[in-house]
Amino acid sequence: MDRLSGKGENMMLNSTISPRVKKALRTARSFSTTERLVLAKLLLDSLVVDEAEDAADWFALGLAAFEKDWDNPDDAIYDNWREAYGVSTR
């Protein structure tokens, strides 16, 4: 197992962690505590933003597919269903 140790702490790293991440961790060891906290917040925020954007993208795709099925000539006969079936609006 690969180990990267920082100021008084040992960080056990799984062998599946990429060399790029290991390099970033080695670089982060030289950061102040405040810099590390800022970096951690930025990394976490980037995940939250990515997830929110992904959710919005999936919603837009689903809505487009729904609109395609909903608003089509074959379905148009149901647009005025109350009139077609003699139902009053009260």
Order of alpha helices (4+ residues) and beta strands (2+ residues): beta-beta-alpha-alpha-alpha
